């Protein structure tokens, strides 16, 4: 007979990876969108604002992805 709590342990790494990828993508998408809009509204050329936001977005995605694995509990992710 399988342990119901033991079988849930196999899902935790997969849930963390999914949270890191999907949540990180969604958060980074919002960050880049707001960054481009804000920088363009502040007077920066559109493509310059776009490139700067993408560069910063890569660093933000890396930070969010790593945070998803360093968080103590899965509920915080």
TITI-552507 format. One record per atom (N, C-alpha, C): residue in one letter; x, y, z. Coordinates in Angstrom, 3 decimals, always signed. Each point is the difference from the previous one (the first is absolute). Layout:
BEGIN
R  drengu      east     north        up
R       a         X         Y         Z
...
//
This chain:
BEGIN
R  drengu      east     north        up
R       x    +0.843    -1.172    +0.000
R       x    -0.843    +1.172    +0.000
R       x    +0.892    +1.241    +0.000
R       x    -0.348    +0.960    -0.809
R       x    +0.809    +1.214    -0.128
R       x    -0.370    +1.008    +1.076
R       x    +0.995    +0.696    +0.432
R       x    -0.188    +1.046    +1.000
R       x    -0.488    +1.263    -0.710
R       x    -1.178    +0.535    +0.365
R       x    -0.495    +1.186    -0.702
R       x    +0.909    +1.213    +0.187
R       x    +0.615    +0.133    +1.146
R       x    +0.900    +1.123    +0.216
R       x    +1.322    -0.212    -0.723
R       x    +0.437    -1.235    -0.119
R       x    +1.246    -0.291    -0.693
R       x    -0.093    +0.259    -1.494
R       x    -1.175    -0.251    -0.578
R       x    -0.152    +0.236    -1.432
R       x    -0.032    +1.494    -0.313
R       x    -0.417    +0.804    +0.950
R       x    -0.016    +1.445    -0.220
R       x    +1.412    +0.572    -0.036
R       x    +0.941    -0.680    +0.597
R       x    +1.381    +0.495    +0.009
R       x    +0.598    +0.018    -1.395
R       x    -0.495    -0.861    -0.871
R       x    +0.523    -0.026    -1.358
R       x    -0.479    +1.186    -0.822
R       x    -1.097    +0.602    +0.389
R       x    -0.554    +1.131    -0.736
R       x    +0.653    +1.323    +0.366
R       x    +0.605    +0.085    +1.169
R       x    +0.522    +1.277    +0.475
R       x    +1.079    +0.573    -0.920
R       x    +1.011    -0.766    -0.428
R       x    +0.986    +0.598    -0.925
R       x    -0.623    +0.455    -1.318
R       x    -0.937    -0.768    -0.515
R       x    -0.664    +0.401    -1.238
R       x    -0.834    +1.256    +0.172
R       x    -0.628    +0.126    +1.162
R       x    -0.793    +1.199    +0.272
R       x    +0.895    +1.216    +0.143
R       x    +1.166    -0.184    +0.594
R       x    +0.941    +1.125    +0.116
R       x    +0.517    +0.435    -1.361
R       x    +0.304    -0.958    -0.850
R       x    +0.472    +0.339    -1.345
R       x    -1.098    +0.719    -0.775
R       x    -1.231    -0.501    +0.091
R       x    -1.111    +0.648    -0.690
R       x    -0.237    +1.410    +0.532
R       x    +0.056    +0.156    +1.318
R       x    -0.188    +1.329    +0.591
R       x    +1.127    +0.934    -0.413
R       x    +1.218    -0.517    -0.051
R       x    +1.139    +0.830    -0.372
R       x    -0.101    +0.445    -1.458
R       x    -0.352    -0.910    -0.884
R       x    -0.069    +0.340    -1.422
R       x    -1.219    +0.856    -0.333
R       x    -1.178    -0.464    +0.405
R       x    -1.223    +0.723    -0.363
R       x    -0.144    +1.308    +0.772
R       x    +0.247    -0.062    +1.300
R       x    -0.089    +1.221    +0.794
R       x    +1.076    +1.004    -0.359
R       x    +1.203    -0.506    -0.241
R       x    +1.088    +0.889    -0.401
R       x    -0.273    +0.645    -1.342
R       x    -0.551    -0.770    -0.938
R       x    -0.335    +0.550    -1.312
R       x    -1.068    +1.083    +0.122
R       x    -1.053    -0.276    +0.751
R       x    -1.087    +0.974    +0.145
R       x    +0.479    +1.277    +0.694
R       x    +0.783    -0.169    +1.068
R       x    +0.502    +1.173    +0.712
R       x    +0.934    +0.814    -0.882
R       x    +0.876    -0.676    -0.733
R       x    +0.947    +0.697    -0.867
R       x    -0.713    +0.686    -1.157
R       x    -1.030    -0.642    -0.535
R       x    -0.767    +0.620    -1.076
R       x    -0.614    +1.323    +0.475
R       x    -0.581    -0.016    +1.189
R       x    -0.567    +1.225    +0.551
R       x    +1.052    +1.060    +0.268
R       x    +1.147    -0.428    +0.512
R       x    +1.092    +0.939    +0.269
R       x    +0.481    +0.652    -1.289
R       x    +0.180    -0.795    -1.043
R       x    +0.472    +0.548    -1.279
R       x    -1.043    +0.928    -0.608
R       x    -1.262    -0.379    +0.075
R       x    -1.064    +0.847    -0.558
R       x    -0.066    +1.350    +0.708
R       x    +0.031    -0.040    +1.317
R       x    -0.023    +1.263    +0.745
R       x    +1.277    +0.796    -0.210
R       x    +1.120    -0.697    -0.116
R       x    +1.267    +0.684    -0.233
R       x    +0.025    +0.722    -1.332
R       x    -0.449    -0.659    -1.047
R       x    -0.029    +0.639    -1.328
R       x    -0.952    +1.188    +0.005
R       x    -1.185    -0.189    +0.555
R       x    -0.973    +1.095    +0.033
R       x    +0.499    +1.173    +0.837
R       x    +0.591    -0.304    +1.149
R       x    +0.485    +1.070    +0.868
R       x    +1.179    +0.751    -0.581
R       x    +0.945    -0.736    -0.567
R       x    +1.171    +0.663    -0.579
R       x    -0.360    +0.786    -1.251
R       x    -0.924    -0.533    -0.795
R       x    -0.436    +0.734    -1.187
R       x    -0.757    +1.263    +0.393
R       x    -0.816    -0.105    +1.043
R       x    -0.733    +1.181    +0.479
R       x    +0.945    +1.030    +0.605
R       x    +1.142    -0.463    +0.514
R       x    +0.969    +0.921    +0.584
R       x    +0.854    +0.694    -1.050
R       x    -0.156    -0.383    -1.272
R       x    +0.708    +0.705    -1.065
R       x    +1.093    -0.797    -0.680
R       x    +0.200    -1.228    +0.369
R       x    +1.018    -0.820    -0.651
R       x    -0.545    -0.515    -1.324
R       x    +0.874    -0.178    -0.972
R       x    -0.417    -0.580    -1.279
R       x    -0.587    -1.394    +0.240
R       x    -0.964    -0.393    -0.829
R       x    -0.724    -1.250    +0.229
R       x    +0.924    -1.207    -0.003
R       x    +0.857    -0.094    -1.004
R       x    +0.855    -1.179    -0.099
R       x    +1.059    -0.023    +1.088
R       x    +0.458    +1.158    +0.415
R       x    +0.931    +0.039    +1.128
R       x    -0.679    -0.456    +1.287
R       x    -1.231    +0.461    +0.196
R       x    -0.756    -0.417    +1.176
R       x    -0.297    -1.494    -0.047
R       x    -0.292    -0.507    -1.185
R       x    -0.281    -1.413    -0.167
R       x    +1.238    -0.846    +0.311
R       x    +1.128    +0.390    -0.535
R       x    +1.233    -0.766    +0.222
R       x    +0.431    +0.043    +1.459
R       x    -0.090    +1.158    +0.625
R       x    +0.363    +0.108    +1.411
R       x    -0.930    -0.839    +0.870
R       x    -1.279    +0.012    -0.323
R       x    -0.952    -0.796    +0.775
R       x    +0.244    -1.489    -0.177
R       x    +0.366    -0.429    -1.200
R       x    +0.300    -1.415    -0.222
R       x    +1.253    -0.434    +0.750
R       x    +1.006    +0.851    +0.015
R       x    +1.228    -0.334    +0.733
R       x    -0.295    -0.106    +1.494
R       x    -0.738    +0.962    +0.537
R       x    -0.365    -0.051    +1.413
R       x    -0.969    -1.152    +0.271
R       x    -0.861    -0.295    -0.968
R       x    -0.947    -1.104    +0.150
R       x    +0.702    -1.341    +0.109
R       x    +1.102    -0.168    -0.720
R       x    +0.763    -1.242    +0.121
R       x    +0.529    -0.170    +1.414
R       x    +0.502    +1.074    +0.582
R       x    +0.502    -0.065    +1.374
R       x    -1.133    -0.232    +0.995
R       x    -1.144    +0.611    -0.253
R       x    -1.163    -0.207    +0.873
R       x    -0.467    -1.445    -0.080
R       x    -0.055    -0.570    -1.212
R       x    -0.418    -1.398    -0.141
R       x    +0.970    -0.926    +0.729
R       x    +1.283    +0.270    -0.125
R       x    +0.989    -0.822    +0.697
R       x    -0.205    +0.073    +1.505
R       x    -0.234    +1.190    +0.527
R       x    -0.206    +0.163    +1.437
R       x    -1.278    -0.714    +0.468
R       x    -1.085    +0.129    -0.747
R       x    -1.262    -0.641    +0.379
R       x    +0.119    -1.518    -0.109
R       x    +0.674    -0.477    -1.035
R       x    +0.177    -1.439    -0.181
R       x    +0.799    -0.591    +1.157
R       x    +1.071    +0.656    +0.382
R       x    +0.810    -0.503    +1.110
R       x    -0.727    +0.135    +1.330
R       x    -0.794    +1.059    +0.157
R       x    -0.753    +0.190    +1.240
R       x    -1.023    -1.114    +0.184
R       x    -0.562    -0.495    -1.100
R       x    -0.993    -1.067    +0.099
R       x    +0.609    -1.265    +0.596
R       x    +1.276    -0.209    -0.182
R       x    +0.645    -1.180    +0.558
R       x    +0.599    +0.256    +1.381
R       x    +0.265    +1.245    +0.317
R       x    +0.579    +0.282    +1.310
R       x    -1.056    +0.268    +1.066
R       x    -1.249    +0.220    -0.401
R       x    -1.073    +0.231    +0.967
R       x    -0.204    -1.254    +0.851
R       x    -0.216    +0.204    +1.262
R       x    -0.133    -1.123    +0.937
R       x    -1.226    -0.851    -0.285
R       x    -1.127    +0.646    -0.221
R       x    -1.234    -0.739    -0.226
R       x    -0.538    +0.219    -1.406
R       x    -0.693    -0.981    -0.510
R       x    -0.569    +0.112    -1.335
R       x    -1.122    +1.034    -0.055
R       x    -0.647    +0.250    +1.123
R       x    -1.093    +0.990    +0.037
R       x    +0.537    +1.415    -0.218
R       x    +1.253    +0.256    +0.350
R       x    +0.582    +1.334    -0.213
R       x    +0.330    +0.240    -1.455
R       x    +0.141    -1.044    -0.751
R       x    +0.328    +0.132    -1.419
R       x    -1.278    +0.315    -0.725
//
